[in-house]
Amino acid sequence: MEFFDIAYVAQLLMQLTMTFTYDPSAGLEAQLASFIAAYRQAMIIGLCVAAGIYLVCLIMGGIGMHVMAKKRGMKGSWIAFLPFGNTFYAGKLAGETNFFGKKVKWMGLAAMLFEIVHVGLSIFSFYILFSFMQPEFYDPITTSDGLFGGAEFVSSKLPVGMRWMLTADAVCEILIYVFYLFMLLAMCMMFYSFYRKYYARSPFVMMFLSALLPFRGFVIFAVRNNTPVDYDAWMRQRMEEFARRQQQNRPGNYGGYGGYGGYGTPNDPGSSNGAGGGTGENPFPDFGGSNGSNGSGGSGGGDSPFSDF
C-alpha cells in the first residue's frame, strides 16, 4: 500500500521541520520529555498528511478503474475504491500476466496478499515505535557546554514485559523488506501487463510510476479513457508499418522523374519528397516524433495522459 511510502516521506519532512521549544532554565529531564512529545507529534502529523494524500490517490484510482471497467462491461468496480481491493481489481483489468514465461491470471490476487502482509507488518512496526516513544526509556544527550542536544534510546530501561518487542522489532523489519520485495515484483509484473493494454506507448514508465512510486491512483486516472489494445498486435502493426517505409526508402525505389522527387531533390531517406509521400515521418508516431500525430498520446490518443493535471 502506497500509504506507507507517503508516510515515510511525510514523517521525515515533519521531523526535519518540527519545532522544539528550548528552555535552558528547565532541567534536562523536562527538556527530554518536551523533545519526545514534539517528536511524537511530528510523527502523528506525518501519518495524518499521508492518510489524506492516500485517500485522494485511492479515490482517483477508483474512478479511473471504474471508467475502464464500464467500457469493458466488467462488474464489481466498487472494489477499486477499497484499500487492497484496488490492487486486486487492477489485476482483473490487466488480465493475463507473463510470469516467467507462463500466462497467469492470479497476479492481482498475489500482489494483494503480499500487500496485506506488508501493511500488517508495517502497522505492527509503528505500534512498537510508538510504544518505545516514552521519556523514561531515553537518556538526554548533552553538548560540550552541558546543554540539551537530543535523546538516546536505552533498551535496558524497558520493563521486562516489553523487552520481547526488541526482538520482534528486529524480525519485523526484516520481514517488511522481504514481503516488500515480493509485493514489488508482483506489482511490477501486474502493472506492466496493465499498461501494455491501456498505455502501449510507454508501459514501462507507467509501471515505474505505479509500482515503485506512490502515484498509481493519479496514473490510472490519467489513462482511464484509453481504449484497451492487444499489445502484441499493436507492436506487429507498428513493425509492419516501419518495414513498409524502409522498403519504400531503399535505393532503387524512385519517385518523381528519373529517381528524383517532385522538384529535383534526391529521393533519399531524409527527404520529405519522393516515394511514399513523407518519408521523413516518424515510423512510430505513437512513440513521439516531429511529424507523428500521436506524439504525446496514449495507446490510441493524441493527448498527454496527464492533461487532466
Secondary structure as GFF3:
##gff-version 3
##sequence-region A 1 309
A	DSSP	alpha_helix	2	17	.	.	.	ID=ss1
A	DSSP	alpha_helix	28	72	.	.	.	ID=ss2
A	DSSP	three_ten_helix	77	81	.	.	.	ID=ss3
A	DSSP	alpha_helix	85	94	.	.	.	ID=ss4
A	DSSP	beta_strand	97	99	.	.	.	ID=ss5
A	DSSP	beta_strand	102	104	.	.	.	ID=ss6
A	DSSP	alpha_helix	107	132	.	.	.	ID=ss7
A	DSSP	three_ten_helix	135	137	.	.	.	ID=ss8
A	DSSP	beta_strand	138	142	.	.	.	ID=ss9
A	DSSP	beta_strand	148	153	.	.	.	ID=ss10
A	DSSP	three_ten_helix	155	157	.	.	.	ID=ss11
A	DSSP	three_ten_helix	160	162	.	.	.	ID=ss12
A	DSSP	alpha_helix	164	198	.	.	.	ID=ss13
A	DSSP	alpha_helix	203	207	.	.	.	ID=ss14
A	DSSP	pi_helix	208	212	.	.	.	ID=ss15
A	DSSP	alpha_helix	216	222	.	.	.	ID=ss16
A	DSSP	alpha_helix	231	248	.	.	.	ID=ss17
A	DSSP	three_ten_helix	285	287	.	.	.	ID=ss18
###
